[in-house]
């Protein structure tokens, strides 16, 4: 529901890692998930190494989308 271009901080509640991402498409595409991440963002949060591909996270808007 966030506008394209919004910068969001994604914070893992499991390992404390944080990554900032920019909204560039719609999703998530699997029910009960709140966000789909790029592979690079998932690696930064430790999702790939955990083998599950999912973690409990908190989202915080860091910068709203810029008006055009």
N, C-alpha and C positions, 0 to 999 in steps of 0.2 A: 504494500500500500504506500510505500515511500516513492517520491518522484525520482526519475532518472537523474543521476548526478549527485544525489545525496551521499555524503561521506558518513559512514557508520563505523563505530568502534565495536568490534566483536570480542568479548572477554570470556575465556573459558573458565567455568566454575570448577573444572576438574584439576587443571594444572596452573591456573593463574596467568597463562599467556594471553596476550592481546594483539590484535591486528586491526588496522583500519582498511576498510574496503569502500569502493564507490559503487553505488547501485547502477547497473548497466543492463539489466533485463528483469523480466518478471519471474516470479517463482515464490516459494519453493514448489517443486514439482512432485514432491512426495508428501502425503498427508502427515500431520503432526510435527512437521519441521517448520522452523520459523525463518530460515535463510539457507540458500544454497551458496556455497563458496567456490571460488576458482581453486585449482589444484595448489597454486602457490600459497594462497591464504590458508587452505586446509593444512598444508605442511607446516606453516608458521604456527598454527595452533596445536600441532601435534596430532591431528586427526589421522594422518596417513600411518604414522608409526604405531598408533594404538590398534590399528587393524579393524576398528569398528566403523570409521567414517562418520560417526556422530558423537557429540558431546553436549552436555548442558552448557548453554551460553547465555550471556546477557548482552543485549544490544543497546547502544546509546548513540543518538544522532550527534555527530561532531560538527558538521557543517551542512546546512540545508542546500538544496540544489540552487544554483544561480539562475536568476531570471534571464531570459533571452530577449 
